[in-house]
């Protein structure tokens, strides 16, 4: 799908992070074979922005998010964070940057140590970095619990299994924010929660973003979930970026890439007459161990032609704030 391309990167003094040509692979049990999780991806983040990475399971969005905060090693590429090179840091130099880069994981209960009480879980980063006295740490913990909508008196002595999934996710958010980071990666933080709780957590993240002046990377497989929280959306498929947009209404009404259209067709929509919207049928995605030549989406695309197998499309500017990696996009290019 997308090939080499940085047309969508924005030169700005407000850039918090810029990642160029990232490659992340994982070895497999088969000798000489690797999983191409992230392949030549470039992305940038402005301060105070929420960038959503969207795509099917296995498209590489979570790996990209973890790569941005250096939780998985990079094979190629560079990351510049707050003006400093991040991709080659190691040891104590990398550790010193960790408080500014935090992540919330998908499984809220599995992310918490089942033997630790809530107060200790949230205070642990403060203890590791030796910030404040014991009394100051406890006061900070109570403040953070209140900010995420939890009563410190009611929950501080409870264990994770005594809380609901939504409460556990709030604890995870409090722990991630206790060190006052600049960048917060949210790796599908609401996918395991009930719909009503999803809305509460999304609203909470919006409020905390404003309160703490955060920059967010929000990862989801559901385009409907990210619409209310995003400033910019990047659609991923099989380790590549395929479409990027800032005008979210335009993206949802007129997707440029066939894959984006397929994702939008899978979003349930209510209809007064009870009729169901047409669905776009597509074969199963190919293996990331052996991705197709040329455009990686061509094996599932009804618009694919011979050129798609021979030439990998690069990300190009399509119109206004729309960027797409497709030889035959669904909308025409305009100046």
N, C-alpha and C positions, 0 to 999 in steps of 0.2 A: 504494500500500500504506500505509505509515504516513504520517500527516499530521502537522501540528504537534502537538507533545506533549513535555512534559518530566516526566511522571509518574514516569519511571524514574530521574531524577537524584536523588542522595542527598546531602542537606545534611550535611556532616561536616567536622570539623576536620582529618581525615586526607586530604582531597581534594588530590591533586597537580595534576590538570588537569580543567577543566570546559569543554566546548565546547557552545555553544547555537546552534541554528538555522543551521548551516553550509550554505552554498550554494557549489558549485564547478561552473563550466561551462567548456567549451572551444569555441572557434569552429571552424567547419568551412569547407570550400571553397565550400559553397553560401551565397550571400549571405543574411544575416539568420538563419541557422540555427546552433544551438549544440547541443552534447552536454550533457545534464543529468547530470553524473557523480555529484554529491552534492546532494540536494535536501532541505533543512530537516531536517538530522540533528543531534541533541543526544546527547552522551555524556559520561560522567565516569569518572575513574580515581582510585581510592584508592591511597595510597602502599603499595608492596609487592604490588600486585595484578597479576594477569595477565588482561587482557581479550582475548578472541579475537573477531575479526571474520570471519565465515564467509559464503560465498555463491558463486554461480557466477561464472565469468569474465565480466568486464564489469559486475559489479553495483556497482562504485564503492568497494570495500573498500580497494584499494591507494591510490586517490586520496584517500580519507578519511585513511588513515594518513599520507600525505605532507602533506596539509593540516594535520594536527595538529602537525607539526614545521615548518610553513611552507616546505615545498619547492615547493608550488604556491600561487598566490595565491587568496585567498578573495574571492568576490563579495559574500557577506553572512555575518553571524554574528560571534560573538566567542569567543575562546579565552582562558581564564584559567589561567596556569601558575604554580604555587607562589605564588599570591596576587597575581600581577602580570598585567596585561593584555598578551597576546601578539599578538593579532590585528592590532593597528595599529602594531606596531613595524616599523621599517625601518632600513636603513643600519647604522651602527655599533651602535645599540641592539639590533637583531636579532642581529647577529653576536656580541655579547657573551653572548647566551643559547645560542648554538649548541652549545657543549661539553656542555651539560646535556641536549640532545636529539639522540639518535643513531638511525641507521637501518641495518638490514641488508637488502640487496636479494636478489631471487629468484635471479639468475644469479651464482653465486659466482665464476666465472672472469671474466665480463664486468665485474664490479665492481672488478677489480684492474687496475692499469696493467701491461700485459704487459712493459714495459721496466724495471720496478723490482723489485728483489729483496725478499724477504719482510721482512727487517729494516728496510728503508727504507719499505716500505708501512705497517708498523705504527708506525714512529717518526714518520711524516709529521705527524700531528696535534700531537705534542709539539713538533716544529720550528716549525710554523705559529704555535703559541701560545707559543713560547719558554719551555717548561717544563723547567727543569733543565739541567745541563751535558750535554755529549755523552756522557760516561761514565754519568751518571745516566739519560739517555734509553735508552742501550743496555741497562743493567741492568733498566730498567722493561720494555723490549721483551721481553727474555728471560723475565722473570717472567710477562708476559701470555701468551707462547707456551706456557709450561708450564701455565698455568691452563686454556688451551683444549685441552690434550692433545697438544701438539706439542713435539718435542725441538728446542730452539733450535740446538744444534750441527748437527743434521741438515738443518734447513730454512731457517735465517736467510739463507743465501746463494743460495737457489734462486729461480728465476723462476716466475710462476704456472703456466705451461704444463708445468712439471716436477712439479706437484702434482696429486693427484686432486681431484675436485669436493668431496669432504668436507673435505679438507685446506684447499682454498681458502676454503670457508665458515668454517672455524675461524680462518683468518687474518683474514677480514672481521670476525668477532666480536671478535677481539683488537684490531683497529684501532678498532672502534666503542667498546670499553670502555676504551681506553688513557687517555681523558680523564675517566674516572669519571663518566659521565652519570647523571642521575636517571631518565630515561625512555628506553627502547629500543624502537623499532618494528621488528618482524621481519616483513618483507614476503615471505611464502611462502618462508621460508629453507630448507625441506626438500623442496619440490615437485620439484626437479630432481635429487634424490639417490636412490640405491638405498634400498630399504626398510630394510635393516639399518643403513645409515648414517643414515637418518632418525631411528631410535631413539636412536642415539648422540648426534646433535646435539640432539635434544629433551632427553635426560638432561643434556647439558652445559649447556643454557640454564637448566634447573631449578637445577643446582648453582651456576652463576654468578649467578643471581638472588638466591639466598640469600647467597652470598659478598659480593656488591657491593650488596645491598639495593636491587635494581632494581625498577622498575615496567615491565611489558611490555605492549605491544600486539602480539598475535600474529595475523597475517593468513593465512588459508588457505581453500581451496575445499573442503577435506575435513573433515567433522565428526569422522571417526574419528581424525584426526591430533591435533586440539586437545583431545580429551577428557582426556588425561592431564596436560595442562599448564595448563589454564584454571581460573581462579577464577570467571569470569563469561563468558558467551557472548552475543554480539549477532549476529543473523542479518540479512543485508542482501539486498535485491533491487532492482535497477534504481534505485540511488541512494537508497534508503530503508531505514530499520530496520523490521523486521517482528516480531521476537520477541527478548526479552532474558530471561536466566535465570541464577541462581546455583546452584540445585540441578541439577547436571549430570545425575545419574542420572534425575531426574524428567523433564528435557528429552528425554533419549534414549528413555525409555520412553513418555512421553506428550507428544509435541509439540503445541503449542497452535495454531500457524499451519499451514495447508495447505502452504505453501512449505517450512517446516522438515520436515514429514513427507515431502515429495518428496525433499529432500536426504538424509534418513536412509534412505529406501528405496533410494537409489543406493549406499549403503555395502555392500560385499560382506560376507556373513556365512557362516561355515562351518556346515554342517548334517550331522549324523551319517548321516542317511538319504539324503543326496545331493540332496534336494529344494531347489529354488531358491525364495527368498522372492518374494512378489508384488512387481511393480514398478509404479510409478505413471507412466503415460504422460502426457506433457504436450507441448503445442505449443512451438515455438521462442519464446524471449522476444522481446518487441517492441523496437523501436529506442529507445535513450535520447534520440534526437533528437526523437522524437514519442511520448512515453509515453502510455498510455491514461488516460482520465479516471477520476476516482474512485480505486478501488483499482488499483494498477498490476499486481497479480498476477491480476486477475479474468479476463483473456483465457486463462489457463492453469489456472484453478481450477474444479474440479467442483462446488464449493459456491456459486459466484457467483450472485447474484440481481440484480434491477433496482437495488436500493439501492447495490450495489457500484460501478455505473457512474456513479451520481449523487453519491455522498457519499464523500469520502476518509476512511478511518478513522484516528483519532488513536491514539497509544500510550496504553493504559490499564492499570491494575493489574488483573490477572486473579485471582491467588491467590498467597499467600506472596510469594516473590521473582520471580514470573512477570509479565511485561509483554508485551502483544501488541497489534498494530495489525490487527484483523480484526473485521468485523461479525458473522461467524459462526465463532468459534473452535472448535477440535476438542474442547476441554475446557470445562467450565462454570466460571463465575466463582464464587468463594467468598469470604466476608469475610476 
